[in-house]
Amino acid sequence: MAMQRSIPLFQVDAFSSEPFGGNPAAVCLLDAPLPATTMQLIATEMNLSETAFVVPPAPDGSRGLRWFTPETEVPLCGHATLATAHVLLRESAQPGPLRFDTLSGILVVHDEGDGWLRMDFPADPPAPSPPPKGLLEALGCSLDSTAVKGEKLWLVRVPDEERVRALEPVYALLAQVDLGGTALGVSVTAPGSGDTDFVSRFFGPWVGVDEDPVTGVAHTVLGPYWAGETGRPELTARQVSKREGSLTVRVVGDRVHLSGQAVTTVRGELLV
């Protein structure tokens, strides 16, 4: 029989300061790379929106990092990057800043203190575009809703936060919509209230995640969009899924800095 491999495994609630909020991600600390087929099987077993796999640092200090949904590998994931950085900095006492080598290039995470971590991601500014056929109907949005498109996702703007919260997409219809290009899903967004500049929800049945609780990658599109709408580069955001989660967004040239908190809920080992 093949020797069994033990992998340190953590589950982290990202974009939350309290357990059971934000977006849960699994983080696997590897001592050597795994085959992609094995990582996909593990992500399917974890059955979370993303499972992250990180390897030890290369000579240049960067760590290979990959993300898988239960159905596929994705090129960028914010909450699982935040979760991975939280595990390395808080659970393993690794020195920061952390540099991750990913399908989206080098991503850097800084420890801001007071539980906050800041991620430096490539911006994905959207452009106006007619929505794909059937998208607004499947979402339950008014047919005159504004649509814009980034490389990684579509944004649909509705008038107010209440309409974002009230959405009940028909996922069977939504998954049949052809998003075109490299889009992974769609965010529905509106101006926020109180001390929140904007709110959103993210839907991704195309990658096996009907609704993602808090989506970092969506804010690489939402940040530039709302910075353009408000004229302010630094904004507060809240994703108003059932679990909800908060983050700050700052547009810096062709980059977006996303800051959030995270909390560990599970420590264990995975036997492969």
Contacts in CASP RR format, 6 or more apart in sequence:
PFRMAT RR
TARGET T0000
AUTHOR 0000-0000-0000
METHOD contacts of the structure
MODEL  1
MAMQRSIPLFQVDAFSSEPFGGNPAAVCLLDAPLPATTMQLIATEMNLSE
TAFVVPPAPDGSRGLRWFTPETEVPLCGHATLATAHVLLRESAQPGPLRF
DTLSGILVVHDEGDGWLRMDFPADPPAPSPPPKGLLEALGCSLDSTAVKG
EKLWLVRVPDEERVRALEPVYALLAQVDLGGTALGVSVTAPGSGDTDFVS
RFFGPWVGVDEDPVTGVAHTVLGPYWAGETGRPELTARQVSKREGSLTVR
VVGDRVHLSGQAVTTVRGELLV
4 271 0 8 1.000
4 272 0 8 1.000
5 271 0 8 1.000
5 272 0 8 1.000
6 269 0 8 1.000
6 270 0 8 1.000
6 271 0 8 1.000
6 272 0 8 1.000
7 28 0 8 1.000
7 29 0 8 1.000
7 30 0 8 1.000
7 269 0 8 1.000
7 270 0 8 1.000
7 271 0 8 1.000
7 272 0 8 1.000
8 28 0 8 1.000
8 29 0 8 1.000
8 268 0 8 1.000
8 269 0 8 1.000
8 270 0 8 1.000
9 26 0 8 1.000
9 27 0 8 1.000
9 28 0 8 1.000
9 29 0 8 1.000
9 266 0 8 1.000
9 267 0 8 1.000
9 268 0 8 1.000
9 269 0 8 1.000
9 270 0 8 1.000
10 26 0 8 1.000
10 27 0 8 1.000
10 29 0 8 1.000
10 83 0 8 1.000
10 87 0 8 1.000
10 91 0 8 1.000
10 264 0 8 1.000
10 266 0 8 1.000
10 267 0 8 1.000
10 268 0 8 1.000
11 24 0 8 1.000
11 25 0 8 1.000
11 26 0 8 1.000
11 27 0 8 1.000
11 48 0 8 1.000
11 264 0 8 1.000
11 265 0 8 1.000
11 266 0 8 1.000
12 24 0 8 1.000
12 25 0 8 1.000
12 27 0 8 1.000
12 82 0 8 1.000
12 83 0 8 1.000
12 86 0 8 1.000
12 87 0 8 1.000
12 262 0 8 1.000
12 263 0 8 1.000
12 264 0 8 1.000
12 265 0 8 1.000
13 19 0 8 1.000
13 20 0 8 1.000
13 21 0 8 1.000
13 22 0 8 1.000
13 23 0 8 1.000
13 24 0 8 1.000
13 262 0 8 1.000
13 263 0 8 1.000
13 265 0 8 1.000
14 22 0 8 1.000
14 23 0 8 1.000
14 24 0 8 1.000
14 25 0 8 1.000
14 78 0 8 1.000
14 79 0 8 1.000
14 80 0 8 1.000
14 82 0 8 1.000
14 83 0 8 1.000
14 86 0 8 1.000
14 214 0 8 1.000
14 260 0 8 1.000
14 262 0 8 1.000
15 22 0 8 1.000
15 23 0 8 1.000
15 79 0 8 1.000
15 82 0 8 1.000
15 214 0 8 1.000
15 216 0 8 1.000
15 239 0 8 1.000
15 245 0 8 1.000
15 246 0 8 1.000
15 247 0 8 1.000
15 260 0 8 1.000
15 261 0 8 1.000
15 262 0 8 1.000
16 22 0 8 1.000
16 23 0 8 1.000
16 214 0 8 1.000
16 243 0 8 1.000
16 245 0 8 1.000
16 246 0 8 1.000
16 261 0 8 1.000
16 262 0 8 1.000
16 263 0 8 1.000
17 115 0 8 1.000
17 261 0 8 1.000
17 263 0 8 1.000
18 263 0 8 1.000
19 263 0 8 1.000
19 265 0 8 1.000
20 243 0 8 1.000
20 265 0 8 1.000
21 213 0 8 1.000
21 243 0 8 1.000
21 244 0 8 1.000
21 245 0 8 1.000
22 79 0 8 1.000
22 213 0 8 1.000
22 214 0 8 1.000
22 239 0 8 1.000
22 243 0 8 1.000
22 244 0 8 1.000
22 245 0 8 1.000
23 49 0 8 1.000
23 79 0 8 1.000
23 212 0 8 1.000
23 213 0 8 1.000
23 214 0 8 1.000
23 215 0 8 1.000
23 243 0 8 1.000
23 245 0 8 1.000
24 48 0 8 1.000
24 49 0 8 1.000
24 213 0 8 1.000
24 265 0 8 1.000
25 48 0 8 1.000
25 49 0 8 1.000
25 50 0 8 1.000
25 51 0 8 1.000
25 52 0 8 1.000
25 77 0 8 1.000
25 79 0 8 1.000
25 80 0 8 1.000
25 82 0 8 1.000
25 83 0 8 1.000
25 84 0 8 1.000
26 42 0 8 1.000
26 43 0 8 1.000
26 46 0 8 1.000
26 48 0 8 1.000
26 50 0 8 1.000
26 51 0 8 1.000
26 52 0 8 1.000
27 51 0 8 1.000
27 52 0 8 1.000
27 54 0 8 1.000
27 80 0 8 1.000
27 83 0 8 1.000
27 84 0 8 1.000
27 87 0 8 1.000
28 39 0 8 1.000
28 42 0 8 1.000
28 51 0 8 1.000
28 52 0 8 1.000
28 53 0 8 1.000
28 54 0 8 1.000
28 270 0 8 1.000
29 54 0 8 1.000
29 87 0 8 1.000
29 92 0 8 1.000
30 53 0 8 1.000
30 54 0 8 1.000
30 55 0 8 1.000
30 56 0 8 1.000
31 55 0 8 1.000
31 56 0 8 1.000
32 55 0 8 1.000
33 55 0 8 1.000
34 42 0 8 1.000
34 53 0 8 1.000
34 272 0 8 1.000
36 66 0 8 1.000
36 73 0 8 1.000
38 272 0 8 1.000
39 51 0 8 1.000
39 53 0 8 1.000
39 66 0 8 1.000
39 68 0 8 1.000
39 73 0 8 1.000
40 68 0 8 1.000
40 72 0 8 1.000
40 73 0 8 1.000
42 51 0 8 1.000
42 53 0 8 1.000
42 68 0 8 1.000
42 270 0 8 1.000
42 272 0 8 1.000
43 50 0 8 1.000
43 51 0 8 1.000
43 68 0 8 1.000
43 69 0 8 1.000
43 70 0 8 1.000
44 70 0 8 1.000
44 71 0 8 1.000
46 70 0 8 1.000
47 70 0 8 1.000
48 70 0 8 1.000
49 69 0 8 1.000
49 79 0 8 1.000
49 209 0 8 1.000
49 212 0 8 1.000
49 213 0 8 1.000
50 67 0 8 1.000
50 68 0 8 1.000
50 69 0 8 1.000
50 74 0 8 1.000
50 77 0 8 1.000
50 79 0 8 1.000
50 80 0 8 1.000
51 67 0 8 1.000
51 68 0 8 1.000
51 80 0 8 1.000
52 65 0 8 1.000
52 66 0 8 1.000
52 67 0 8 1.000
52 77 0 8 1.000
52 80 0 8 1.000
52 81 0 8 1.000
52 83 0 8 1.000
52 84 0 8 1.000
53 65 0 8 1.000
53 66 0 8 1.000
53 67 0 8 1.000
53 68 0 8 1.000
54 63 0 8 1.000
54 64 0 8 1.000
54 65 0 8 1.000
54 84 0 8 1.000
54 88 0 8 1.000
54 100 0 8 1.000
55 63 0 8 1.000
55 64 0 8 1.000
55 65 0 8 1.000
56 63 0 8 1.000
57 63 0 8 1.000
58 64 0 8 1.000
58 101 0 8 1.000
60 99 0 8 1.000
61 99 0 8 1.000
62 99 0 8 1.000
62 100 0 8 1.000
62 101 0 8 1.000
62 106 0 8 1.000
63 88 0 8 1.000
63 98 0 8 1.000
63 99 0 8 1.000
63 100 0 8 1.000
63 101 0 8 1.000
64 100 0 8 1.000
64 101 0 8 1.000
64 102 0 8 1.000
65 81 0 8 1.000
65 84 0 8 1.000
65 100 0 8 1.000
65 101 0 8 1.000
65 102 0 8 1.000
65 107 0 8 1.000
66 73 0 8 1.000
66 102 0 8 1.000
66 103 0 8 1.000
67 73 0 8 1.000
67 74 0 8 1.000
67 76 0 8 1.000
67 77 0 8 1.000
67 80 0 8 1.000
67 81 0 8 1.000
68 74 0 8 1.000
69 207 0 8 1.000
69 208 0 8 1.000
69 209 0 8 1.000
70 208 0 8 1.000
70 209 0 8 1.000
71 207 0 8 1.000
71 208 0 8 1.000
72 207 0 8 1.000
72 208 0 8 1.000
73 103 0 8 1.000
74 184 0 8 1.000
74 207 0 8 1.000
74 217 0 8 1.000
75 102 0 8 1.000
75 103 0 8 1.000
75 104 0 8 1.000
75 152 0 8 1.000
75 182 0 8 1.000
76 102 0 8 1.000
76 103 0 8 1.000
76 104 0 8 1.000
76 121 0 8 1.000
76 152 0 8 1.000
76 217 0 8 1.000
76 220 0 8 1.000
77 216 0 8 1.000
77 217 0 8 1.000
78 119 0 8 1.000
78 121 0 8 1.000
78 215 0 8 1.000
78 216 0 8 1.000
78 217 0 8 1.000
78 258 0 8 1.000
79 214 0 8 1.000
79 215 0 8 1.000
79 216 0 8 1.000
81 100 0 8 1.000
81 107 0 8 1.000
81 109 0 8 1.000
81 119 0 8 1.000
82 109 0 8 1.000
82 117 0 8 1.000
82 119 0 8 1.000
82 216 0 8 1.000
82 258 0 8 1.000
82 260 0 8 1.000
82 262 0 8 1.000
83 262 0 8 1.000
84 100 0 8 1.000
85 98 0 8 1.000
85 109 0 8 1.000
85 117 0 8 1.000
85 119 0 8 1.000
86 117 0 8 1.000
86 262 0 8 1.000
86 263 0 8 1.000
86 264 0 8 1.000
87 264 0 8 1.000
88 94 0 8 1.000
88 98 0 8 1.000
89 96 0 8 1.000
89 98 0 8 1.000
89 111 0 8 1.000
89 117 0 8 1.000
90 264 0 8 1.000
91 264 0 8 1.000
91 267 0 8 1.000
96 109 0 8 1.000
96 110 0 8 1.000
96 111 0 8 1.000
97 108 0 8 1.000
97 109 0 8 1.000
97 110 0 8 1.000
97 111 0 8 1.000
98 108 0 8 1.000
98 109 0 8 1.000
99 106 0 8 1.000
99 107 0 8 1.000
99 108 0 8 1.000
100 106 0 8 1.000
100 107 0 8 1.000
100 108 0 8 1.000
100 109 0 8 1.000
104 121 0 8 1.000
104 122 0 8 1.000
105 122 0 8 1.000
107 119 0 8 1.000
107 120 0 8 1.000
107 121 0 8 1.000
108 119 0 8 1.000
108 120 0 8 1.000
109 117 0 8 1.000
109 118 0 8 1.000
109 119 0 8 1.000
109 120 0 8 1.000
110 117 0 8 1.000
110 118 0 8 1.000
110 120 0 8 1.000
111 117 0 8 1.000
112 118 0 8 1.000
112 259 0 8 1.000
115 261 0 8 1.000
116 259 0 8 1.000
116 260 0 8 1.000
116 261 0 8 1.000
117 259 0 8 1.000
117 260 0 8 1.000
117 261 0 8 1.000
117 262 0 8 1.000
118 257 0 8 1.000
118 258 0 8 1.000
118 259 0 8 1.000
118 260 0 8 1.000
119 257 0 8 1.000
119 258 0 8 1.000
119 259 0 8 1.000
120 255 0 8 1.000
120 257 0 8 1.000
121 216 0 8 1.000
121 217 0 8 1.000
121 220 0 8 1.000
121 255 0 8 1.000
121 256 0 8 1.000
121 257 0 8 1.000
121 258 0 8 1.000
122 220 0 8 1.000
122 254 0 8 1.000
122 255 0 8 1.000
122 256 0 8 1.000
123 220 0 8 1.000
123 223 0 8 1.000
123 224 0 8 1.000
123 251 0 8 1.000
123 253 0 8 1.000
123 254 0 8 1.000
123 255 0 8 1.000
123 256 0 8 1.000
124 150 0 8 1.000
124 151 0 8 1.000
124 152 0 8 1.000
124 153 0 8 1.000
124 220 0 8 1.000
124 221 0 8 1.000
124 224 0 8 1.000
124 256 0 8 1.000
125 150 0 8 1.000
125 221 0 8 1.000
125 224 0 8 1.000
125 225 0 8 1.000
126 148 0 8 1.000
126 149 0 8 1.000
126 150 0 8 1.000
126 154 0 8 1.000
126 155 0 8 1.000
126 221 0 8 1.000
126 224 0 8 1.000
126 225 0 8 1.000
127 148 0 8 1.000
127 149 0 8 1.000
127 150 0 8 1.000
128 146 0 8 1.000
128 147 0 8 1.000
128 148 0 8 1.000
128 149 0 8 1.000
129 147 0 8 1.000
129 148 0 8 1.000
129 149 0 8 1.000
129 154 0 8 1.000
130 147 0 8 1.000
131 145 0 8 1.000
131 147 0 8 1.000
131 154 0 8 1.000
131 156 0 8 1.000
132 154 0 8 1.000
132 177 0 8 1.000
132 178 0 8 1.000
132 179 0 8 1.000
132 180 0 8 1.000
133 177 0 8 1.000
133 178 0 8 1.000
134 173 0 8 1.000
134 177 0 8 1.000
135 147 0 8 1.000
135 154 0 8 1.000
135 156 0 8 1.000
135 174 0 8 1.000
135 177 0 8 1.000
135 179 0 8 1.000
135 186 0 8 1.000
136 142 0 8 1.000
136 143 0 8 1.000
136 145 0 8 1.000
136 147 0 8 1.000
136 156 0 8 1.000
137 143 0 8 1.000
137 173 0 8 1.000
138 169 0 8 1.000
138 170 0 8 1.000
138 173 0 8 1.000
138 174 0 8 1.000
138 176 0 8 1.000
138 177 0 8 1.000
139 156 0 8 1.000
139 167 0 8 1.000
139 169 0 8 1.000
139 174 0 8 1.000
139 186 0 8 1.000
139 188 0 8 1.000
139 203 0 8 1.000
140 167 0 8 1.000
140 168 0 8 1.000
140 169 0 8 1.000
140 170 0 8 1.000
141 156 0 8 1.000
141 158 0 8 1.000
141 163 0 8 1.000
141 167 0 8 1.000
141 188 0 8 1.000
142 158 0 8 1.000
145 156 0 8 1.000
145 157 0 8 1.000
145 158 0 8 1.000
146 156 0 8 1.000
146 157 0 8 1.000
147 154 0 8 1.000
147 155 0 8 1.000
147 156 0 8 1.000
147 157 0 8 1.000
148 154 0 8 1.000
148 155 0 8 1.000
148 157 0 8 1.000
148 225 0 8 1.000
149 155 0 8 1.000
149 183 0 8 1.000
150 183 0 8 1.000
150 221 0 8 1.000
151 182 0 8 1.000
151 183 0 8 1.000
152 182 0 8 1.000
152 183 0 8 1.000
152 184 0 8 1.000
152 185 0 8 1.000
152 217 0 8 1.000
152 220 0 8 1.000
152 221 0 8 1.000
153 183 0 8 1.000
153 184 0 8 1.000
153 185 0 8 1.000
153 186 0 8 1.000
153 187 0 8 1.000
153 202 0 8 1.000
153 217 0 8 1.000
153 218 0 8 1.000
153 221 0 8 1.000
154 179 0 8 1.000
154 183 0 8 1.000
154 185 0 8 1.000
154 186 0 8 1.000
154 187 0 8 1.000
155 186 0 8 1.000
155 187 0 8 1.000
155 188 0 8 1.000
155 189 0 8 1.000
155 221 0 8 1.000
155 222 0 8 1.000
155 225 0 8 1.000
156 186 0 8 1.000
156 187 0 8 1.000
156 188 0 8 1.000
156 189 0 8 1.000
157 188 0 8 1.000
157 189 0 8 1.000
157 190 0 8 1.000
158 164 0 8 1.000
158 188 0 8 1.000
158 189 0 8 1.000
158 190 0 8 1.000
159 190 0 8 1.000
160 190 0 8 1.000
160 191 0 8 1.000
161 190 0 8 1.000
161 191 0 8 1.000
161 192 0 8 1.000
161 193 0 8 1.000
161 199 0 8 1.000
161 240 0 8 1.000
163 190 0 8 1.000
164 188 0 8 1.000
164 189 0 8 1.000
164 190 0 8 1.000
164 199 0 8 1.000
164 200 0 8 1.000
164 201 0 8 1.000
164 240 0 8 1.000
165 199 0 8 1.000
165 201 0 8 1.000
165 240 0 8 1.000
167 188 0 8 1.000
167 201 0 8 1.000
169 203 0 8 1.000
169 210 0 8 1.000
169 211 0 8 1.000
171 203 0 8 1.000
171 205 0 8 1.000
171 210 0 8 1.000
174 203 0 8 1.000
174 204 0 8 1.000
174 205 0 8 1.000
175 205 0 8 1.000
175 206 0 8 1.000
179 185 0 8 1.000
179 186 0 8 1.000
179 206 0 8 1.000
183 206 0 8 1.000
184 204 0 8 1.000
184 206 0 8 1.000
184 207 0 8 1.000
184 217 0 8 1.000
185 202 0 8 1.000
185 203 0 8 1.000
185 204 0 8 1.000
185 206 0 8 1.000
185 207 0 8 1.000
186 202 0 8 1.000
186 203 0 8 1.000
186 204 0 8 1.000
187 200 0 8 1.000
187 201 0 8 1.000
187 202 0 8 1.000
187 203 0 8 1.000
187 215 0 8 1.000
187 218 0 8 1.000
187 221 0 8 1.000
187 222 0 8 1.000
188 200 0 8 1.000
188 201 0 8 1.000
188 203 0 8 1.000
189 198 0 8 1.000
189 199 0 8 1.000
189 200 0 8 1.000
189 222 0 8 1.000
189 225 0 8 1.000
189 226 0 8 1.000
190 198 0 8 1.000
190 199 0 8 1.000
190 200 0 8 1.000
191 197 0 8 1.000
191 198 0 8 1.000
191 199 0 8 1.000
192 198 0 8 1.000
192 199 0 8 1.000
192 238 0 8 1.000
195 236 0 8 1.000
196 236 0 8 1.000
196 237 0 8 1.000
196 238 0 8 1.000
196 246 0 8 1.000
197 226 0 8 1.000
197 230 0 8 1.000
197 232 0 8 1.000
197 235 0 8 1.000
197 236 0 8 1.000
197 237 0 8 1.000
198 222 0 8 1.000
198 226 0 8 1.000
198 235 0 8 1.000
198 237 0 8 1.000
198 238 0 8 1.000
199 237 0 8 1.000
199 238 0 8 1.000
199 239 0 8 1.000
199 240 0 8 1.000
200 215 0 8 1.000
200 218 0 8 1.000
200 222 0 8 1.000
200 237 0 8 1.000
200 238 0 8 1.000
200 239 0 8 1.000
200 240 0 8 1.000
201 211 0 8 1.000
201 239 0 8 1.000
201 240 0 8 1.000
201 241 0 8 1.000
202 211 0 8 1.000
202 212 0 8 1.000
202 215 0 8 1.000
202 218 0 8 1.000
202 239 0 8 1.000
202 241 0 8 1.000
203 210 0 8 1.000
203 211 0 8 1.000
203 212 0 8 1.000
204 210 0 8 1.000
204 211 0 8 1.000
204 212 0 8 1.000
211 241 0 8 1.000
212 218 0 8 1.000
212 241 0 8 1.000
213 239 0 8 1.000
213 241 0 8 1.000
213 242 0 8 1.000
213 243 0 8 1.000
213 244 0 8 1.000
213 245 0 8 1.000
214 239 0 8 1.000
214 241 0 8 1.000
214 243 0 8 1.000
214 244 0 8 1.000
214 245 0 8 1.000
214 247 0 8 1.000
215 239 0 8 1.000
216 247 0 8 1.000
216 258 0 8 1.000
218 239 0 8 1.000
219 237 0 8 1.000
219 247 0 8 1.000
219 249 0 8 1.000
219 256 0 8 1.000
219 258 0 8 1.000
220 256 0 8 1.000
220 258 0 8 1.000
222 237 0 8 1.000
222 249 0 8 1.000
223 235 0 8 1.000
223 237 0 8 1.000
223 249 0 8 1.000
223 251 0 8 1.000
223 256 0 8 1.000
224 251 0 8 1.000
224 256 0 8 1.000
226 235 0 8 1.000
226 237 0 8 1.000
226 249 0 8 1.000
227 233 0 8 1.000
227 235 0 8 1.000
227 249 0 8 1.000
227 251 0 8 1.000
233 250 0 8 1.000
233 251 0 8 1.000
233 252 0 8 1.000
234 248 0 8 1.000
234 249 0 8 1.000
234 250 0 8 1.000
234 251 0 8 1.000
235 248 0 8 1.000
235 249 0 8 1.000
235 250 0 8 1.000
236 246 0 8 1.000
236 247 0 8 1.000
236 248 0 8 1.000
236 249 0 8 1.000
237 246 0 8 1.000
237 247 0 8 1.000
237 248 0 8 1.000
237 249 0 8 1.000
238 244 0 8 1.000
238 245 0 8 1.000
238 246 0 8 1.000
239 245 0 8 1.000
239 246 0 8 1.000
246 260 0 8 1.000
247 258 0 8 1.000
247 259 0 8 1.000
247 260 0 8 1.000
248 258 0 8 1.000
248 259 0 8 1.000
248 260 0 8 1.000
249 256 0 8 1.000
249 257 0 8 1.000
249 258 0 8 1.000
249 259 0 8 1.000
250 256 0 8 1.000
250 257 0 8 1.000
250 259 0 8 1.000
251 257 0 8 1.000
END
